[in-house]
Amino acid sequence: MKPLAERRGSCIASNRITVDGQRVGFMYRELPDDDTDSGWRFFSSEETQAYADDPANFALYDVNTIANCDPDIIKYLDAAVFSAFERHPATNMFVPTAFPG
């Protein structure tokens, strides 16, 4: 594991990223749950609603772990709370999008 995004706290990520090896396709930052939470939530964009509704499909990780899975997220990690980004299919770059909720 490379030190790509250390000391950024914890996050929640889909097993599609951490288990299945898919890249991050959608990410948003909400208010942190506690002092160790970064507020970041990471999805592959291929999760169905039924998949997303099952807490067993998500786990708590250090943000550095997800940065190692997909380094493309790193330049967005300083974004403000209530920021959201999705990977544009034509460019493969993240673009701002509406915050969920």
Buried (B, 14 or more C-beta within 10 A) or exposed (E): EEEBBEEBBBBBBBBBBBEEEBBBBBBBBBEBEEEEBBBBBBBBBEBEEEBEEEEEBBBEBBBBBBBBBBBBBBEBBEBEEEBBBBBEEEEEEBEEBEEEE
